[in-house]
């Protein structure tokens, strides 16, 4: 949701920072790795019950993820490899953070509550998979109530209010499940008409190819007549 509505505005804000980072010699991959390392520290802090420190570290881990794209554009180093690496690290970071919450629940509250963050993590992976699979099929699965940015924000709210963290995590589980369903329905509807769209595109291509063939044939005949004359 935030990714679709505020992406352009955020990119405008971080663009000057990307230009500054380019002068340091850092690469986008360096920032991506830095964010993951900080996420490890955040997960350990959360699991140990230091939620305020964990909140600070979660925010710190999100900043490199926000800036690596700006640095890639500023240094003209955006690539498929970098996008793939960033996406994989995002999934690892999510697993670390929610694993930390599960650890906290298991050691300080009812161990059965650890199923909530593990379930959030599992459904979040499903959300990411739906988008990846849809895009591999030429379809669109972006959007939904609870994309990655929203999940990090809600996690931060939960860490800020320890007395409400269980209820906040439970609400997040409901919302990520709804997001997975939203994406499934969106792709399902697109896939229902995709063969028709593909067929129409193929018909247009065939017509263009026929027109080009007739045009080339006409030019060849015209050239032969010109040579004969």
SVG drawing of the C-alpha trace seen along z (x, -y; Angstrom):
<svg xmlns="http://www.w3.org/2000/svg" viewBox="-11 -16 46 40">
<polyline fill="none" stroke="black" stroke-width="0.4" points="0.0,0.0 2.7,-2.5 4.9,-1.2 2.4,-2.2 1.2,-5.5 4.4,-7.0 7.2,-5.4 7.7,-8.4 7.7,-10.9 10.1,-8.8 12.5,-8.4 12.6,-12.2 13.5,-12.6 16.3,-10.0 17.7,-10.9 20.2,-13.5 21.3,-11.0 22.0,-8.5 24.2,-11.1 26.1,-11.7 26.6,-8.0 28.0,-7.5 31.0,-9.7 31.8,-7.3 32.6,-4.4 30.0,-2.2 27.9,0.1 24.2,0.9 25.2,4.4 27.2,3.0 24.1,1.2 22.0,4.3 24.4,6.4 24.7,3.7 20.9,3.7 20.9,7.5 23.7,7.3 21.8,4.7 18.6,6.9 20.5,9.7 21.3,7.4 17.7,6.3 16.4,9.9 18.8,10.8 17.7,7.7 14.0,8.4 14.5,12.1 16.3,11.0 13.4,8.7 15.1,5.4 12.2,4.2 13.1,0.5 16.6,1.3 15.1,3.7 12.8,1.0 15.8,-1.4 17.8,1.4 14.8,2.3 14.6,-1.3 18.3,-1.4 18.1,1.9 15.3,0.3 17.4,-2.7 20.0,-0.9 17.2,0.9 15.6,-2.4 18.8,-3.9 20.3,-1.1 18.0,-1.8 18.8,-5.5 22.5,-4.7 22.1,-2.2 20.4,-4.9 22.9,-7.6 25.9,-5.4 24.1,-3.9 24.7,-0.4 21.1,0.9 21.1,4.5 19.0,7.6 21.6,9.2 21.3,6.4 17.5,6.5 17.6,10.3 20.1,9.9 18.0,7.2 14.8,9.2 16.5,12.3 18.0,10.3 14.6,8.7 13.1,12.2 16.1,13.2 15.6,10.0 11.9,10.6 12.6,14.1 15.2,12.8 12.9,10.1 9.8,12.2 12.0,15.0 13.2,12.6 9.6,11.9 8.9,15.6 11.9,16.1 10.6,13.3 7.1,14.9 8.5,18.3 10.8,17.1 8.8,14.4 5.2,15.3 3.2,18.4 5.4,20.4 2.3,21.2 2.2,17.5 5.4,18.0 3.2,19.5 1.8,16.0 5.1,14.5 6.0,17.8 2.6,17.7 3.1,14.1 6.5,15.0 5.0,17.9 2.2,15.9 4.6,13.0 6.7,15.5 3.5,16.5 2.8,12.9 6.2,12.5 5.9,15.7 2.6,14.7 4.1,11.6 7.2,13.3 5.2,16.1 2.7,13.7 5.4,11.5 7.1,14.6 3.8,15.3 3.5,11.7 0.8,10.7 0.7,8.1 0.3,8.9 1.5,5.7 -0.5,4.0 -2.5,5.2 -3.2,4.1 0.0,5.4 3.1,5.2 6.6,5.3 6.7,1.6 3.5,1.9 4.7,5.0 7.8,3.3 5.8,0.3 3.3,2.4 6.2,4.4 7.7,1.2 4.4,0.2 4.3,3.6 7.8,3.1 6.9,-0.4 3.9,0.9 5.1,4.1 1.8,4.6 -0.1,4.7 2.5,6.6 0.6,9.9 -2.6,8.3 -0.7,6.2 1.0,9.3 -2.4,11.1 -3.9,8.2 -0.9,8.3 -1.5,12.0 -5.1,11.3 -4.0,8.4 -1.2,10.4 -3.6,13.3 -6.1,10.8 -3.2,9.5 -2.4,13.0 -6.0,13.5 -6.2,10.1 -3.2,11.0 -4.4,14.4 -7.8,13.1 -6.1,10.3 -3.8,12.8 -6.7,15.3 -8.8,12.7 -6.0,11.6 -5.1,15.2 -8.7,15.9 -8.5,13.4 -4.7,13.8 -5.1,16.4 -7.6,14.1 -5.2,11.1 -2.3,13.3 -4.3,14.5 -5.2,10.9 -1.5,9.9 -0.5,12.8 -3.2,11.8 -1.9,8.3 1.7,9.6 0.6,11.8 -1.2,9.0 1.9,6.7 4.1,9.5 1.7,10.0 1.8,6.3 5.5,6.2 5.8,9.2 3.4,7.6 5.4,4.4 8.7,6.1 7.2,8.1 6.0,4.9 9.4,3.3 11.1,6.3 8.8,6.3 9.3,2.6 13.1,3.0 13.0,5.8 10.9,3.6 13.2,0.7 16.2,2.9 14.5,4.3 13.6,0.8"/>
</svg>
